[in-house]
Amino acid sequence: MRNVSLPVVDHLPVPVLPIATDYPPGHLLDWHEHRRAQFLYAATGTMLVETDDGAWTVPGERAVLIPPRTPHRVRMLDVQTSSLYIEPSAVPWWPASCRVVGVGPMLRELLLAASDLPAGYVPEGRDGALIALILHELATLSETPLHVPLPVHAPFAALCRAFVADPDAAVTNAVWARRVGMSERALTRRFVAETGMSPAAWRTRALLLASIPMLRHRSVSQVAADLGYASPSAFSVAFTREFAATPSSLSARRP
């Protein structure tokens, strides 16, 4: 199914509803949730997914697993998506929080075939066999840790969401401490307690995540300079250390 509204077909008695959608650049799917689990695949472009407690960057050829009944919003950057809306009973192993996963050639082809299924496909026939194979493949996918936790309590919730929306390499602990009216030591202690990361480590990770959509249209050298790194190699080392992958491998370009 292509460009079909989920509420129109959600009632159908099938375990999986495959829906492919094209989005204009910068399109925002504001806060919403689904009854079904969602497998949201970025065939092209980059998706920025945000929930109450985290932010995920999803480059092309990756997908994000979104649990049922999880409020989220998605910013689409030149994205063509293939979504699978899955009955929770069909995926008892589904994670309790969002997870970014890689999508290989076989699953890509299966998703492409599934997008052409009619809304009322027969689960017992060939179409059902295709869906069953997709479900088997989903259970084997490995996570790519492209996310940063978001605090849920004041004053850090607003502070971090503002940084995710507009990352700034010049921000320091001293700047944040002044904004929230506490000492740097108190800032660090409370921030670590809430996120499990130091403020500096959190900002570094958020900044590097923000570089992923930038790499679609700019060179590593340009992105490194924009983010304030001393050299492209320094940026590449930091990126690889954080995500166990090189900048070029996560540049959202089709291999």
Secondary structure, DSSP 8 states (H G I E B T S, - for coil): -BS--HHHHTTSS-SEEEEEEE--TTEEEEEE--SSEEEEEEEEEEEEEEESSEEEEEETTEEEEE-TT--EEEEEEEEEEEEEEE-GGG-TT--SS-EEEE--HHHHHHHHHHTTS-TT--TTSHHHHHHHHHHHHHTT--B---EEE---STTHHHHHHHHHHS--TT--HHHHHHHHTS-HHHHHHHHHHHHSS-HHHHHHHHHHHHHHHHTTTS-HHHHHHHTT-SSHHHHHHHHHHHHSS-GGGGSS---
